[in-house]
Amino acid sequence: MKQKIILAASVVVGLLAAFLTRTYIASRERAVDEELARLTQRFRKVDVVVTTKDLAPGATLTTEDLRVMAVPENALSAQTILATPNIGTRLAGRTLAMRVEARRPLQWSEIEGGSPEAVGLAAQVKRNMRAISVSVNGAASVSNMVRPADHVDVLGTFSLPSKTMPGATETVTLTLLQDVLVLATGRQTAQSLTEGGNYSLVTLEVSPHEAEVLTFAEQMRGRLTLTLRNPSDPNYERELRQVDFSQIRSELESLNETRQRNLGKRSR
């Protein structure tokens, strides 16, 4: 009987020792993992933009002046310029506001005008051009799939005095502008673009006279529609007539025949 008690006690002590050992090892493993994560975070590196040489205030940046270098993440500031796609092209031509040292992370605060995101949309508008916002709904903007940096044609639909019936009006549609750059949809620009989202305003880059045309079109209570272009298609259609119901009725058959011929050519 005594031997059985001793044997049972030995088993219990062994199991307890195994449990305590396993608990200790698990706690040490957790401590090691936590320390490794802390060190990884501390010494994690991020690609940033640096200059290849010391540059004086007023110097104009070129792509040859810039390079990418990995630095610890904890050494970055909110103004550090990260090595995002096309950052060299975006920085080329910008002027330095102060002296910068070679191989040190370049800061937006060291560049005249700062970050494009900080100065807003005006910095993205080309010289001699203007930004104008026009009202559209989902259907008029290709189901809200038009995005900043896209190119579109602008169509207008209006109620105009009839040419054939005095005192009456007729609805006509015509192309107002072709190959227009979209600067923003709602409050999103190309720099702040995220997926999805609805909007009722689209901001376009146009000439001063084109801005007058669009403003007049909206004041005439015209309905503007955007047609999305392929980015590699710069073609300009010279012969674009205004379309009304009588024209659709008389030309619909020939229009579809022409379309089928064009589709046949593409499939060959």
matplotlib code that plots the C-alpha trace (Angstrom):
import matplotlib.pyplot as plt

x = [0.0, 2.8, 4.6, 1.5, 1.2, 4.8, 4.4, 1.3, 3.0, 6.0, 3.6, 1.9, 5.2, 6.5, 3.3, 3.5, 7.2, 6.4, 3.6, 5.8, 8.6, 6.3, 4.8, 8.2, 9.4, 6.2, 6.7, 10.3, 9.3, 6.7, 9.3, 11.7, 9.0, 8.0, 11.7, 12.2, 9.1, 10.3, 13.8, 12.3, 10.1, 13.0, 15.3, 12.8, 13.9, 11.9, 13.0, 13.3, 14.6, 18.1, 20.3, 23.5, 25.4, 25.1, 22.8, 22.4, 19.2, 17.6, 19.0, 16.6, 16.4, 17.1, 16.6, 20.4, 20.4, 18.2, 18.5, 16.7, 18.2, 16.8, 16.8, 15.3, 11.6, 12.0, 14.3, 11.6, 9.5, 6.1, 7.9, 10.2, 9.8, 9.2, 10.3, 6.9, 6.5, 7.5, 8.7, 11.9, 9.8, 7.5, 10.5, 12.4, 12.2, 11.3, 13.4, 15.1, 14.1, 17.2, 20.5, 20.3, 23.1, 23.9, 22.6, 20.2, 16.5, 15.0, 12.1, 9.0, 9.7, 13.0, 11.3, 9.6, 5.8, 6.1, 4.2, 1.7, -0.9, -0.3, -0.7, -3.9, -5.2, -3.9, -0.3, -1.5, -3.1, -0.8, 0.2, -2.4, -5.0, -7.9, -9.7, -13.4, -15.9, -19.0, -22.1, -22.6, -24.4, -23.4, -24.7, -23.2, -19.8, -19.7, -21.2, -18.8, -15.9, -14.2, -11.1, -8.6, -5.9, -8.4, -9.2, -12.8, -15.0, -17.7, -21.1, -24.0, -27.7, -29.9, -33.4, -33.1, -35.5, -36.8, -35.5, -38.6, -41.4, -41.5, -42.1, -41.3, -38.2, -36.2, -33.7, -30.2, -26.9, -23.5, -19.8, -18.5, -14.9, -12.6, -9.7, -10.1, -7.9, -9.8, -8.1, -10.5, -13.7, -15.4, -12.6, -10.2, -7.2, -4.6, -2.4, -5.2, -7.0, -8.7, -10.9, -14.6, -16.7, -19.5, -19.4, -21.5, -18.8, -15.9, -13.1, -11.6, -8.5, -9.5, -8.5, -10.1, -12.4, -13.4, -14.3, -16.6, -18.2, -18.8, -20.2, -22.6, -23.7, -24.6, -26.3, -28.5, -29.5, -27.8, -27.0, -23.4, -22.2, -18.6, -17.4, -14.2, -11.3, -8.5, -5.4, -3.4, -6.1, -5.4, -7.6, -9.6, -12.9, -13.3, -16.8, -19.2, -22.7, -25.4, -27.9, -31.7, -34.6, -35.2, -31.6, -31.6, -34.8, -33.4, -29.8, -30.1, -30.1, -27.0, -25.3, -25.7, -24.5, -21.4, -20.8, -21.1, -18.6, -16.2, -16.6, -16.0, -12.7, -11.5, -12.2, -10.1]
y = [0.0, 2.3, 1.6, 2.5, 5.8, 6.6, 5.6, 7.8, 10.7, 10.3, 10.4, 13.5, 15.2, 14.3, 15.6, 18.8, 19.3, 18.7, 21.2, 23.8, 23.2, 23.6, 26.7, 28.2, 27.4, 28.8, 32.1, 32.3, 31.8, 34.5, 36.8, 36.0, 36.6, 39.9, 41.1, 40.0, 41.9, 45.0, 44.8, 44.2, 47.3, 49.3, 48.4, 48.1, 50.0, 52.1, 53.4, 57.2, 59.8, 61.3, 63.6, 62.4, 65.6, 68.7, 71.2, 74.9, 76.9, 77.8, 74.8, 73.1, 69.3, 66.9, 63.1, 62.8, 64.6, 62.0, 58.4, 55.9, 54.8, 52.5, 54.0, 52.9, 53.6, 55.2, 57.9, 59.3, 62.4, 63.3, 65.4, 62.7, 62.0, 58.3, 56.5, 56.1, 55.3, 58.2, 60.3, 61.3, 62.7, 64.5, 66.1, 67.0, 70.8, 71.6, 74.3, 73.8, 76.3, 75.5, 73.7, 69.9, 67.4, 64.4, 61.0, 62.5, 61.9, 64.7, 66.5, 68.2, 71.2, 71.7, 72.2, 75.4, 74.8, 71.7, 68.5, 68.5, 67.0, 69.9, 72.7, 71.3, 71.0, 74.3, 72.9, 70.2, 72.6, 73.3, 76.9, 78.7, 76.1, 76.2, 73.7, 73.7, 71.5, 70.2, 68.4, 64.8, 61.8, 58.2, 57.3, 60.5, 59.6, 55.9, 54.6, 56.6, 54.7, 57.9, 58.5, 61.3, 61.3, 59.7, 61.4, 62.0, 63.7, 66.0, 65.8, 68.2, 67.7, 70.8, 72.0, 74.5, 76.4, 74.2, 75.0, 73.6, 74.6, 78.2, 78.6, 74.9, 73.4, 70.3, 68.3, 68.0, 66.4, 67.5, 67.0, 70.1, 69.1, 66.1, 64.5, 66.4, 65.6, 64.7, 66.4, 65.2, 63.3, 64.6, 65.4, 62.7, 63.7, 61.4, 61.7, 60.8, 58.2, 55.3, 52.5, 53.1, 56.0, 58.0, 61.6, 64.3, 66.7, 66.1, 68.6, 69.0, 70.8, 73.2, 76.4, 79.7, 79.7, 76.1, 77.0, 79.6, 77.0, 74.6, 77.3, 78.5, 74.9, 74.4, 77.8, 76.7, 73.8, 71.4, 67.9, 67.0, 63.5, 62.1, 59.4, 57.6, 57.5, 54.9, 56.7, 55.8, 57.3, 60.9, 60.9, 64.0, 63.7, 66.7, 66.0, 65.7, 66.9, 67.6, 64.8, 65.2, 62.8, 63.3, 62.5, 59.4, 58.2, 58.8, 57.6, 54.8, 52.0, 53.3, 54.0, 50.3, 49.1, 51.2, 49.8, 46.2, 46.8, 48.3, 45.3, 43.0, 44.7, 44.4, 40.7, 39.9]
z = [0.0, 1.0, -2.3, -4.3, -2.5, -3.2, -6.9, -7.3, -5.6, -8.0, -11.0, -9.7, -9.0, -12.5, -14.2, -12.2, -13.1, -16.7, -16.6, -14.9, -17.3, -20.3, -18.9, -18.3, -21.8, -23.3, -21.3, -22.4, -26.1, -25.8, -24.3, -27.1, -29.8, -28.2, -28.0, -31.7, -32.8, -30.9, -32.4, -35.9, -35.5, -34.2, -37.0, -39.8, -42.9, -45.3, -48.7, -48.8, -51.2, -50.6, -52.6, -54.2, -53.2, -51.0, -52.6, -51.9, -51.4, -54.7, -56.5, -59.0, -58.5, -61.3, -61.4, -61.3, -57.9, -56.3, -55.3, -53.0, -49.7, -47.0, -43.5, -40.1, -39.9, -36.4, -38.0, -40.2, -39.7, -41.1, -43.8, -45.0, -48.7, -49.3, -52.4, -54.0, -57.8, -60.1, -57.1, -59.1, -61.9, -59.4, -57.7, -60.9, -61.5, -57.9, -56.1, -52.7, -50.0, -47.9, -48.0, -47.9, -47.2, -49.3, -48.2, -45.6, -46.0, -48.1, -46.4, -48.1, -45.8, -47.6, -51.0, -52.0, -52.1, -49.9, -50.7, -53.6, -51.2, -48.8, -51.3, -52.8, -56.3, -57.6, -57.8, -60.2, -62.8, -65.7, -66.7, -68.7, -67.8, -65.3, -63.0, -63.2, -61.4, -63.3, -61.9, -63.0, -61.6, -61.6, -65.1, -66.6, -65.3, -66.5, -63.3, -61.1, -62.7, -64.0, -61.8, -61.4, -64.3, -66.7, -70.0, -71.1, -73.7, -72.5, -74.1, -73.4, -73.9, -74.2, -74.9, -77.8, -79.9, -82.8, -86.3, -87.9, -85.5, -84.3, -80.6, -79.9, -78.4, -79.3, -77.4, -78.9, -77.8, -79.0, -78.0, -76.3, -75.5, -76.4, -74.5, -71.2, -68.2, -65.0, -62.0, -59.3, -58.6, -55.6, -53.2, -54.6, -56.6, -58.3, -55.2, -52.8, -54.9, -53.1, -54.4, -54.9, -53.7, -55.2, -56.2, -57.9, -59.0, -61.4, -61.7, -65.2, -66.5, -69.3, -71.0, -69.9, -73.0, -72.4, -68.9, -70.2, -72.5, -69.7, -67.4, -70.1, -70.7, -67.1, -66.8, -69.8, -67.6, -69.9, -68.8, -69.1, -69.7, -69.6, -72.0, -70.9, -73.3, -73.6, -72.2, -75.4, -77.7, -78.6, -81.7, -82.3, -84.2, -86.5, -87.8, -84.9, -85.5, -82.9, -82.5, -82.2, -82.3, -86.1, -86.9, -84.7, -86.4, -89.9, -89.4, -86.8, -89.4, -91.2, -87.9, -86.8, -90.2, -89.9, -86.4, -87.6, -90.4, -87.9, -85.5, -88.4, -89.2, -85.6, -85.4, -88.4]

ax = plt.figure().add_subplot(projection="3d")
ax.plot(x, y, z, "-o")
ax.set_aspect("equal")
plt.show()
